[in-house]
Every structure is written in C-alpha cells, then in structure tokens.
Amino acid sequence: MACNEIAALRLALMGVLGIHDESEKAHELAELGESANKPGPLCSLSGAKDLASMKKFYESSLAGLQEKVAKTAPSDPKLPYYQSLMVLTKKVEFDLQNHIDSLTRFYKNLDEMHDLVHEIHPPVKA
C-alpha cells in the first residue's frame, strides 16, 4: 500500500484548483495504481469536483486505511509505515478542514463587506 489517500487527494485538488499538469497527474495516478479506476472512496476522491465532495470522499478513504491498519498483525514489518500514514492522513484531514473553514469565512466576509459598501454608499435608483 502506498500513500493512496494523499495521491487521490492531490488529484482532487488539481481538479478543484484548475491545475493542469499532466506529469503530476500521471505521477499520482501511478501512485494510486489500480485504485484509480476501482470503484470506491479513492476513485471517487481522485475525481471530486468540489470541496464538499473532496472532504467527504477523503474521510471515506481514511476509514479504509483505518481498517487496513487494524487488520495488520503487530509483527508485520509494514505496520510502522501504516501507523505513520495514519498520523499523516489525520494531519491532512485537519488541514483540509481548516482550509475549507477559511474559504467559508472568506465567502461570508465578502457578503458582509458588500453590505457595508452599500451602507456607506446606498445604491442609486435609476
């Protein structure tokens, strides 16, 4: 298992942000491997078109990772990697939520600033 959740999230961000870099896209698709086309949270995440979908599919992908870690034997040499991946993906989940919250505040502040401009300079009726 590679860092599939991060690769899928990067693909989603490329779409949401309008980044058109074919080499980066190919790199992330290679990281995802068969998960890129296999129905499920990773495939859905990689194709997310908006922040709400991206957040929902990312959280769904983490459930799969948590299950994988829970099923991994303590003697498995990959367990430390999986545990580190759990820490990384949780941090990314927090960062993603912070960015969504920040953009939501920005959206609301634009409306408040627009209203303030009209308080200071009421619209002229034609």
CYANA upper distance limits for C-alpha pairs under 8 A (distance plus 0.5 A):
  2 ALA  CA     31 GLU  CA      7.20
  2 ALA  CA     32 LEU  CA      7.95
  3 CYS  CA      7 ALA  CA      6.84
  3 CYS  CA     31 GLU  CA      7.81
  3 CYS  CA     32 LEU  CA      8.35
  3 CYS  CA     85 LEU  CA      7.75
  4 ASN  CA      8 ALA  CA      6.53
  4 ASN  CA     31 GLU  CA      7.06
  4 ASN  CA     32 LEU  CA      5.74
  4 ASN  CA     35 SER  CA      8.41
  4 ASN  CA     42 LEU  CA      7.78
  5 GLU  CA      9 LEU  CA      6.61
  5 GLU  CA     42 LEU  CA      7.10
  5 GLU  CA     58 TYR  CA      7.56
  5 GLU  CA     61 SER  CA      6.87
  5 GLU  CA     62 LEU  CA      7.79
  5 GLU  CA     89 THR  CA      7.91
  6 ILE  CA     10 ARG  CA      6.60
  6 ILE  CA     89 THR  CA      7.84
  7 ALA  CA     11 LEU  CA      6.84
  7 ALA  CA     28 GLU  CA      5.55
  7 ALA  CA     29 LEU  CA      7.87
  7 ALA  CA     31 GLU  CA      6.94
  7 ALA  CA     32 LEU  CA      6.91
  7 ALA  CA     46 SER  CA      8.29
  8 ALA  CA     12 ALA  CA      6.80
  8 ALA  CA     28 GLU  CA      7.64
  8 ALA  CA     29 LEU  CA      8.48
  8 ALA  CA     32 LEU  CA      7.56
  8 ALA  CA     36 ALA  CA      8.32
  8 ALA  CA     42 LEU  CA      6.39
  8 ALA  CA     43 CYS  CA      7.75
  8 ALA  CA     45 LEU  CA      6.27
  8 ALA  CA     46 SER  CA      4.80
  9 LEU  CA     13 LEU  CA      6.62
  9 LEU  CA     45 LEU  CA      6.79
  9 LEU  CA     46 SER  CA      6.52
  9 LEU  CA     54 MET  CA      7.87
  9 LEU  CA     58 TYR  CA      7.38
 10 ARG  CA     14 MET  CA      6.61
 10 ARG  CA     28 GLU  CA      7.86
 10 ARG  CA     46 SER  CA      7.96
 11 LEU  CA     15 GLY  CA      7.00
 11 LEU  CA     25 LYS  CA      7.08
 11 LEU  CA     28 GLU  CA      7.29
 11 LEU  CA     45 LEU  CA      8.46
 11 LEU  CA     46 SER  CA      5.49
 11 LEU  CA     47 GLY  CA      7.55
 12 ALA  CA     16 VAL  CA      6.71
 12 ALA  CA     45 LEU  CA      6.66
 12 ALA  CA     46 SER  CA      5.23
 12 ALA  CA     47 GLY  CA      6.12
 12 ALA  CA     48 ALA  CA      5.74
 12 ALA  CA     49 LYS  CA      7.37
 12 ALA  CA     54 MET  CA      7.13
 13 LEU  CA     17 LEU  CA      6.22
 13 LEU  CA     19 ILE  CA      8.44
 14 MET  CA     18 GLY  CA      6.25
 14 MET  CA     19 ILE  CA      5.16
 14 MET  CA     20 HIS  CA      7.44
 15 GLY  CA     19 ILE  CA      6.79
 15 GLY  CA     20 HIS  CA      8.35
 15 GLY  CA     47 GLY  CA      8.02
 15 GLY  CA     48 ALA  CA      7.96
 15 GLY  CA     49 LYS  CA      6.82
 16 VAL  CA     48 ALA  CA      8.13
 16 VAL  CA     49 LYS  CA      6.14
 16 VAL  CA     50 ASP  CA      6.39
 16 VAL  CA     51 LEU  CA      7.83
 21 ASP  CA     25 LYS  CA      6.68
 22 GLU  CA     26 ALA  CA      6.48
 23 SER  CA     27 HIS  CA      6.62
 24 GLU  CA     28 GLU  CA      6.76
 25 LYS  CA     29 LEU  CA      6.60
 26 ALA  CA     30 ALA  CA      6.54
 27 HIS  CA     31 GLU  CA      6.78
 28 GLU  CA     32 LEU  CA      6.75
 29 LEU  CA     33 GLY  CA      6.62
 29 LEU  CA     36 ALA  CA      6.77
 32 LEU  CA     36 ALA  CA      5.93
 34 GLU  CA     38 LYS  CA      6.69
 35 SER  CA     39 PRO  CA      8.21
 35 SER  CA     42 LEU  CA      6.92
 35 SER  CA     43 CYS  CA      6.73
 36 ALA  CA     42 LEU  CA      7.27
 36 ALA  CA     43 CYS  CA      5.49
 36 ALA  CA     46 SER  CA      7.75
 37 ASN  CA     43 CYS  CA      6.37
 38 LYS  CA     43 CYS  CA      6.73
 39 PRO  CA     43 CYS  CA      6.36
 39 PRO  CA     44 SER  CA      7.77
 40 GLY  CA     44 SER  CA      6.66
 41 PRO  CA     45 LEU  CA      6.31
 41 PRO  CA     57 PHE  CA      5.95
 41 PRO  CA     58 TYR  CA      7.74
 41 PRO  CA     60 SER  CA      6.28
 41 PRO  CA     61 SER  CA      5.61
 42 LEU  CA     46 SER  CA      6.59
 42 LEU  CA     57 PHE  CA      7.73
 42 LEU  CA     58 TYR  CA      8.11
 42 LEU  CA     61 SER  CA      6.39
 43 CYS  CA     47 GLY  CA      7.07
 44 SER  CA     48 ALA  CA      6.67
 44 SER  CA     57 PHE  CA      6.90
 45 LEU  CA     53 SER  CA      8.03
 45 LEU  CA     54 MET  CA      6.24
 45 LEU  CA     57 PHE  CA      5.43
 45 LEU  CA     58 TYR  CA      6.59
 45 LEU  CA     61 SER  CA      8.40
 48 ALA  CA     53 SER  CA      6.24
 48 ALA  CA     54 MET  CA      5.75
 48 ALA  CA     57 PHE  CA      8.32
 49 LYS  CA     53 SER  CA      7.46
 49 LYS  CA     54 MET  CA      7.75
 50 ASP  CA     54 MET  CA      6.62
 51 LEU  CA     55 LYS  CA      6.58
 51 LEU  CA    100 ILE  CA      7.71
 52 ALA  CA     56 LYS  CA      6.74
 53 SER  CA     57 PHE  CA      6.52
 54 MET  CA     58 TYR  CA      6.44
 55 LYS  CA     59 GLU  CA      6.66
 55 LYS  CA     96 LEU  CA      7.92
 55 LYS  CA     97 GLN  CA      8.23
 56 LYS  CA     60 SER  CA      6.79
 57 PHE  CA     61 SER  CA      6.63
 58 TYR  CA     62 LEU  CA      6.90
 58 TYR  CA     93 GLU  CA      8.25
 59 GLU  CA     63 ALA  CA      7.19
 59 GLU  CA     93 GLU  CA      8.06
 60 SER  CA     64 GLY  CA      7.46
 61 SER  CA     65 LEU  CA      7.06
 62 LEU  CA     66 GLN  CA      6.58
 62 LEU  CA     89 THR  CA      7.89
 63 ALA  CA     67 GLU  CA      6.75
 64 GLY  CA     68 LYS  CA      6.75
 65 LEU  CA     69 VAL  CA      6.75
 65 LEU  CA     86 MET  CA      7.97
 66 GLN  CA     70 ALA  CA      6.62
 66 GLN  CA     86 MET  CA      7.84
 67 GLU  CA     71 LYS  CA      6.75
 68 LYS  CA     72 THR  CA      6.82
 69 VAL  CA     79 LEU  CA      7.62
 69 VAL  CA     82 TYR  CA      6.66
 69 VAL  CA     83 GLN  CA      7.55
 72 THR  CA     76 ASP  CA      7.11
 72 THR  CA     79 LEU  CA      7.03
 73 ALA  CA     79 LEU  CA      7.98
 74 PRO  CA     79 LEU  CA      7.23
 75 SER  CA     79 LEU  CA      8.18
 78 LYS  CA     82 TYR  CA      6.81
 79 LEU  CA     83 GLN  CA      6.57
 80 PRO  CA     84 SER  CA      6.61
 81 TYR  CA     85 LEU  CA      6.59
 82 TYR  CA     86 MET  CA      6.73
 83 GLN  CA     87 VAL  CA      7.06
 84 SER  CA     88 LEU  CA      6.76
 85 LEU  CA     89 THR  CA      6.50
 86 MET  CA     90 LYS  CA      6.61
 87 VAL  CA     91 LYS  CA      6.76
 88 LEU  CA     92 VAL  CA      6.73
 89 THR  CA     93 GLU  CA      6.57
 90 LYS  CA     94 PHE  CA      6.87
 91 LYS  CA     95 ASP  CA      6.74
 92 VAL  CA     96 LEU  CA      6.47
 93 GLU  CA     97 GLN  CA      6.77
 94 PHE  CA     98 ASN  CA      6.70
 95 ASP  CA     99 HIS  CA      6.73
 96 LEU  CA    100 ILE  CA      6.74
 97 GLN  CA    101 ASP  CA      6.54
 98 ASN  CA    102 SER  CA      6.55
 99 HIS  CA    103 LEU  CA      6.65
100 ILE  CA    104 THR  CA      6.56
101 ASP  CA    105 ARG  CA      6.69
102 SER  CA    106 PHE  CA      6.68
103 LEU  CA    107 TYR  CA      6.61
104 THR  CA    108 LYS  CA      6.78
105 ARG  CA    109 ASN  CA      6.43
106 PHE  CA    110 LEU  CA      6.67
107 TYR  CA    111 ASP  CA      7.35
108 LYS  CA    112 GLU  CA      6.96
109 ASN  CA    113 MET  CA      6.50
110 LEU  CA    114 HIS  CA      6.53
111 ASP  CA    115 ASP  CA      6.69
112 GLU  CA    116 LEU  CA      6.66
113 MET  CA    117 VAL  CA      6.73
114 HIS  CA    118 HIS  CA      7.03
115 ASP  CA    119 GLU  CA      6.75
116 LEU  CA    120 ILE  CA      6.76
117 VAL  CA    121 HIS  CA      6.36
117 VAL  CA    122 PRO  CA      8.21
118 HIS  CA    122 PRO  CA      5.10
118 HIS  CA    123 PRO  CA      6.83
